[in-house]
Amino acid sequence: MAIAVVAGAVFAPIGGLTAGIITYIEYAKHPLPKGAALKEAIRSGVVAVFVLIALAAVFGLFMGWR
């Protein structure tokens, strides 16, 4: 279980950064208020990090029960 959580903690920020970059690129294409694309990119990245860590923890728990 610990290995899955550590792997999630290591790779989740990479996934969050990637999600943030992709969101920023997509939102920057549209005419939005100043700073809206960056705000959405940060929000998307943070949500992605939490989701990926949670998935790693659930996977670790599942593997620990087997």
N, C-alpha and C positions, 0 to 999 in steps of 0.2 A: 504494500500500500504506500509506503513512504517513497518508494522510487517513482510511482506515478504522480504523486503530489509534487515531488521535487522537479520532475520533468515538466509538469504543468506550470510550475513557478518559473522555470527557465524559459520555456517556449511560449507561454502566454503573452509576455510583453512583445515578443516578435510578431505574434498574430495580431495583437492590439495595434502595434505600430503600422502594420500592413493595412489593417482595416481603416485606420485613421487616414493614411495616405490615399487610399482608394476613394474614401468618402470625400476628402478634400478635392481631389482631382475632379470628381463628378459634380460636386456642388459648385466648384469654381467656374464651371461652364455656364451657369445660369446667373441672371442678374438678381442678386440678393443684396440685402443691406450689408453695409461694411462689417466685416468680422463674422458674419453668419456661417460662412463655409468653414472657417477655422473652429468655431464653437461646435458645429455639428461633427467635425472630424475628431475633435477631442472627446466629445461624448461617445461617438462610435467606438473609438479606441479603448476607452475605459470600460464600456460595456463588454467589448470583446474579451478584454483581459479577465474580467470577473467570470464570464461564461466559460472561457477555456479552463480557468483554474477549477471551477465547479465541476466541469466535465472530467477533468483529471482526477479530482477527489472521488467522484462517484465511481469512476473506473477502478481506482485504487481500492475502494471499499468492496466493489464487486469481486475483484481478484483476490482480496483478502478473505472473503467468505468461502471461496471455493476450496 
